[in-house]
Amino acid sequence: MKKFLTLFSLFAISFSQAQTKSIDSSAVYILDKMADIIGSLESVKFDIDTANDKLDVDGNLSTYYATSNIAMTGPNKFTSTTNGDAGNFGYWYDGEYISYYSLTEHNYVTLEAPETILTMIDSMHTAFDFKFPAADFFYPSFTDDLIEDFDTISYEGQRSVDGEKCFYITATNADKHIQLWITSNTTLLPKRLIIVYKTEGNLQFETSFYNWELNPNIPEAIYNFTPPPHASLISIMAKS
């Protein structure tokens, strides 16, 4: 009897957790289609603008703006350059090495890297806290990760962003509220993303996507990093 009650209790807990989820099938369909289209690309170029709220030591709010230009050729070529309030920097990945160069500090580091874009991003973020713009959208598990992490995912109809009709999807859990606009044309690409950090005073992170080029012919030379004259080579320690 005790074993039965234990199993019953576990079932009840699992059932209760499932009941708290509210996942809109229309939202999942749109997200899956977007992920399929992005996953089918052999190469891509796009630009993003970001706005990132931060609090200083006195609790005062500042918003930091940046623009990034991104290019990828699958499965193992990536580059991005970012110009913004928090600094100007870039990444160059050629399938063997990842180089980070700070235009602000005029220094760089080159590291051995895994052999695909996504494994490189995971490895460099875990080891060195490198942050790659808009990387989440290129993971095949994007939709599944949202479903796992958020209690509610809803399709809210169509909204316009910069004069373009978009599918509007929201996702919420105890810590975050996400708003995502996806173009409603045949390409179904990200247009805007807003993340509200509910447990951090509703600080926001916003990304806007534009200038998408799908399957462009990108010269491989742009993924190779050559240090500018007089740039300083630095070393960095992996996070413990």
N, C-alpha and C positions, 0 to 999 in steps of 0.2 A: 504493500500500500504506500509506504514512504517513497519508494522509487517511482511509483505511478504519479504521486503528487508532485514530485520533483520534475518529472517530465511534463506534467500538465502545466506547472508553473512556468517552465521555460517556453512552452508553446504559447501560453497566455501573454508572456512578455513580448515574444516575437510578433504575435498577432497585434498586440497593442502598438508596437513600433511601426508595423506596416500600416496600421490604421492612421497614424499621424502623418504619413506621406500623402501628398496630393500632387500627382504628376500628370500633367495635361498631355494627352497623346498627340495633339496637334503640335504642341511645342516640341515634343521629342521628334516628330516627323521632320519638322523644319530644321532642327539642329542636326539630325542625322544626314539630311540632304546636303546641308552646308559642309559637314565634315567629309562626306563622300566626294564632293566637288574639290575641296581643298586637297584631300588625300590623293586625288587623281592627277594633280598637277605635276609636270616634270620640272617646271621652273616658274618662278613668280617674282614680281617686283611690286612694292607698294610703299606708301608713306603713311606715317601716323603722327598725330599731334596728341600730346598727353598733358593733363593737368593733375597734379598730385598735391593733396593737402597734407601739411605737416604742422605739428605744434613745436614751438621752441621751448627752452627750459622754463620759461615763465608762463607757458600755457597760451601764448599768442599764436594765432593761426596765420600761416603763410601758404600760398599756393605756388608751386613750382611748375613752370611750363617748359615743354621740350618738343622738338620735332626730330623724328627719326626716319631715315631712308633705309629700306631693307631689300635685300635680294637673296634668293635661294635657288640652287639647282640641286635636285635630289640625286642621290640620297646623302651627299656628303660635301656640299658647298654652301657657305653662308657668309654674309657680310651685313653689317649694319653700322651706320654712323648716326650719332645723336648730338644735337646742339640744343642746350637748354640752360636754365637758370642754375642748375646744380653742377654744370660742367659740360664740356664737349669731349666726346670720346668715341671710339669705334672698336668693332670686333671683325676679325678676318679669320675664316676657317676654311682650310683647303682639303680636308679629309684626313690629314695627319697631324696638323698643328693648329692651335688657336692662338691668335695674337690679340692682345688688348693694348690700345694706344690712347693715352690721355692727351688731347690737344691742349687742354688747360695747363697741365703740369709738364708737358713735353717729355713724357717717359713712356716706356712700353715694357711688356713682358710677353714671351712666347713659350707655350707649353705644349707638350704632347697631349693629344686628344683622341678619344674613341673615334670609330670609323663611320659613324652616321650622325646626321644633324641632331636628332633627338637624344641619342645617347651622349653626345657631346654636351648638349644643353643640360641634361640631368647631372652629368658628372661635374661640370664646371660650376653649376649652381650649388651643388652639395659641398664640393671641396673648397670653393673660393668665393661663394656668394655672388658670382657673376649673374647679372639680370639681363635677359634677352627680350627685347620688345616683342609683344604680341605672340610669344611662343606657344601659349596654351592652345590656341586655335589649330595648331598643326599636329596635335596629338590625336591618333585614331580613337583614343578613349575619351575624347572631350565630352561627349554626351553622357557616357556612363559615369564619368567623374562628377558631373553636375548632379545626376540622379542620386549618386551615393552621398554627396556632400550636402545637398539641400533638401529641406523638408517639403517645399512647395515650388513647383515649376509651372508657369502659366503662360499661355498664349493670349495676349491682350488685344489682338486685332492689328490693324495697320496704322502706322504713324508716319509722318513726313519728317525727314532729316535733310536739311539743305535742299529742299525741293524734290527729294527722291522718296518715293513710297517704300516703306520698309515693314517687315514683320517685327512686331514688338513683343519681346518675351521677358518675363521677370522670374527671378529665383530668390528664395528667402530661406535662411536658417536663423539660428539664435544669434549668430555673430555678424552676418552679412546680408545685404540686399543687393541683388544684381539686376541691372536693366541692360538689355541687349537688343540692338536694332540690326536686322539682317535684310539686305536688299531683297525686294520681292520680284526682281526680274529673274531671268533664267540662270544667272550665275550664283544667286544666294550667297553673297559674301558679307562678312562683318562690316557694318557701317559705323556703329558707335557702341561703346561699352562704358557703363558707369557702375562702379562698386562703391557701396556705402558701408563703412565699417561701424556697425551699430554699437559695438562695445568699446569703441574708441571715440566717443563723442560725435558720431556720424561724420567723421572725416571721409572725404570722397577721393576716388581715383577715376579719372575719365580718359578714354582713348577714342579718338576719331580716326577712321581709316579712309584713305583716298588714293587716287592715281594707281589703281590696280592694273597690272599688266600680267595676263595669264599666258603661260608658256612662251615668254619672250626668249630670243636668242641672246644669252648673256655670255660675254667673253670670260673664259676661265681666269684670265689675268686679274680680274677685279677681286678675286678671292685670295690673291697672294699679297702678303704684307711685306713691304720694304720699309725699314725704319727711315724716317726723315733725317736729314743731316743734323748732327749734334743732339739727337734725341738720346735720352739716358736709358740704358737697360737696367731694369729693376728686378728684384726677386720677391716673390710673395710666398707666404706660408699657408698651407692648407688648414682649414678649420679643424680643430681637434674634436 
